[in-house]
Amino acid sequence: MRIQVTAVGRARAGPETALFEHYSQRINVWPFELREVELKRNVPSAKLSSAEGELLLSALPDGAFVFVLDEVGKQLSSEEFAGVLGELQDAGQRDVVFLIGGADGHAAPVRDRADRKIAFGRNTWPHMLVRGLLAEQVYRAQQILAGHPYHRA
């Protein structure tokens, strides 16, 4: 199973990028990659999330299971999150993609494409920080599924 994080915007050097890299390098059970998309033209703010949504959707591999990170998504415990990834792996899912939108959130077509909408709480998180949080949770899921003591619940 391949896991892809597709996110709006380009990361710059800094603590958020270092956090993402720290955890993504520790993920060794699944191929794990970041794909960044960004608009190459100015778009009126009223159409920004729709334009970003088109970029996100165009980056999806065929047949991918899609998680949309969204403030109205379901909150999962780390164990539940690991369970979902384990079930997808056991079912032979080839591609799993996590979509992280821009500052204005996801457009309706992106939410509609989601196989599952999840949230990291009801707080609003900086989008670059969400990448690191997600990488840590994927790493934690890997460790939970392996029975490793990294996760102490």
C-alpha positions in Angstrom: 0.0 0.0 0.0 1.3 3.4 -0.9 0.5 6.5 1.1 0.6 9.9 -0.4 0.0 13.3 1.2 -1.2 15.8 -1.3 -1.2 19.3 0.0 -1.7 22.8 -1.3 1.3 25.0 -1.1 5.1 24.6 -1.0 6.9 23.9 2.2 9.8 26.1 3.1 12.7 25.2 5.4 11.6 25.5 9.0 10.4 23.6 12.1 7.2 22.4 10.4 9.1 20.9 7.5 11.6 19.4 9.8 8.8 17.7 11.8 7.3 16.3 8.7 10.6 15.0 7.5 11.5 13.5 10.9 8.4 11.3 10.9 8.1 10.6 7.2 11.7 9.2 7.3 10.7 6.8 10.1 7.8 5.3 8.1 9.2 2.1 6.5 6.2 -0.2 6.2 4.6 1.7 3.4 6.0 4.0 0.7 5.2 7.5 2.0 5.4 10.6 -0.1 4.4 14.2 -0.2 3.0 15.8 -3.3 2.6 19.5 -3.2 0.3 21.4 -5.6 0.1 25.1 -6.0 -1.7 27.5 -8.3 0.6 29.1 -10.9 -1.7 32.1 -11.5 -3.6 34.6 -9.4 -7.2 33.5 -8.6 -9.9 35.7 -7.1 -10.3 34.7 -3.4 -13.9 33.7 -4.1 -12.7 31.0 -6.5 -9.5 30.0 -4.6 -10.7 26.8 -2.9 -12.3 25.6 -6.1 -9.1 26.1 -8.1 -7.1 24.4 -5.3 -9.6 21.6 -5.2 -9.2 20.9 -8.9 -5.4 20.6 -8.4 -5.9 18.2 -5.5 -8.3 16.0 -7.4 -6.2 15.9 -10.5 -3.3 14.6 -8.4 -5.2 11.5 -7.3 -4.1 8.1 -8.5 -6.9 6.0 -10.0 -8.7 3.9 -7.4 -7.2 5.7 -4.5 -8.8 5.7 -1.1 -9.1 9.3 -0.2 -9.0 10.9 3.3 -9.8 14.6 3.4 -8.5 16.4 6.4 -11.3 18.8 7.3 -12.5 20.6 10.4 -15.9 18.9 10.1 -14.3 15.4 9.7 -14.5 12.6 12.3 -12.0 12.6 15.0 -10.3 9.3 15.3 -8.1 8.0 18.2 -4.7 6.8 17.2 -5.8 3.2 17.6 -8.9 3.8 15.3 -6.7 5.5 12.7 -4.2 2.6 12.8 -7.2 0.2 12.5 -8.4 2.0 9.4 -5.0 1.9 7.7 -4.6 -1.8 8.7 -8.0 -2.7 7.2 -7.1 -0.8 4.0 -3.8 -2.7 3.8 -5.5 -6.1 4.5 -8.1 -5.3 1.8 -5.3 -4.8 -0.8 -5.8 -1.1 -1.2 -3.1 0.1 -3.5 -3.1 3.8 -2.9 -4.2 5.9 0.1 -4.2 9.6 -0.3 -4.6 12.3 2.4 -5.7 15.7 1.0 -4.7 18.9 2.9 -6.3 22.0 1.5 -5.3 25.6 1.6 -6.2 28.4 4.0 -9.8 28.5 2.8 -10.4 24.8 3.3 -11.8 22.3 0.8 -14.3 22.9 -2.0 -17.4 20.8 -2.2 -16.1 18.5 -5.0 -13.1 17.6 -2.8 -15.3 16.8 0.2 -17.6 14.8 -2.1 -14.7 12.7 -3.4 -13.6 11.8 0.1 -13.9 8.2 1.2 -13.4 9.4 4.7 -13.3 12.9 6.2 -11.1 13.2 9.3 -10.1 16.0 11.7 -7.2 16.5 14.1 -9.6 18.1 16.6 -11.9 21.0 16.2 -9.0 23.5 16.3 -7.8 25.2 13.2 -4.2 24.1 12.6 -1.6 25.8 10.3 -1.6 23.7 7.1 2.2 23.2 7.2 1.9 21.9 10.8 -0.9 19.5 9.8 1.6 17.7 7.5 3.8 17.0 10.5 0.9 15.9 12.6 -0.3 13.5 9.9 3.2 12.0 9.3 3.5 11.4 13.1 0.1 9.6 13.1 1.0 7.5 10.1 4.2 6.5 11.9 2.3 5.8 15.1 -0.2 3.7 13.1 2.8 1.7 11.7 4.0 1.1 15.3 0.6 0.2 16.7 0.1 -2.3 13.9 3.5 -3.8 14.6 2.8 -4.1 18.3 5.8 -1.7 19.0 5.8 0.1 22.4 6.1 3.6 20.8 2.4 3.9 21.3 1.5 3.6 25.0 -2.2 3.9 25.5 
